[in-house]
């Protein structure tokens, strides 16, 4: 039996990363705490629970809310490109899963990046530059590339480009977790009610804790 709660959390991680990509590409900025959650998730190699990957369920509330609406209605007034990014990230992760050599390169490079993060902190430009280079050297080598749409003035800035690549990388990390938990793309079509119910339960529980 699939654990819909854990699947909902992992999928919210994918959606939250996709939202951050869209925000960065269109406005040049995104909520720092959410970006830190995404970077943090990349370094959680042996988590005990799904929420440990993100540092707690409450860190995923923006992703849960957006995922819930997009899965239910296929549209969201704020996030017009988010669903396309989510589906692209899920596809890219499937391609990566067939390449154990690339997975081992990513693992060893993340171990080195962890030392840098311990030194500078998760939100340092050097950390973003390093993680973006890992993404470029591995996931960007596939024939399928995620097309990011936004304001050219932002997209051509190296700092923002690094942040976008890092968020895509974090999205792939969450997609990998989702698959490990039994998530399948068909679930987005045929198990929507179960996913939405799990998301509603998480949102109502953790929103009430916020107040």
Secondary structure by P-SEA (a helix, b strand, c coil): ccaaaaaaaaaaaaaaaaaaaaaaaccccccaaaaaaaaaaaaccccccccccccccccaaaaaaaaaaaaaccccccccaaaaaaaaaaaaaaaaaacaaaaaaaaaaaaaaaaaaaacccccaaaaaaaaaaaaaccccccbbbbbbccccccccaaaaaaaaaaaaaaaaaaaaaaaacccccccccaaaaaaaaaaaaaaaaaaaac
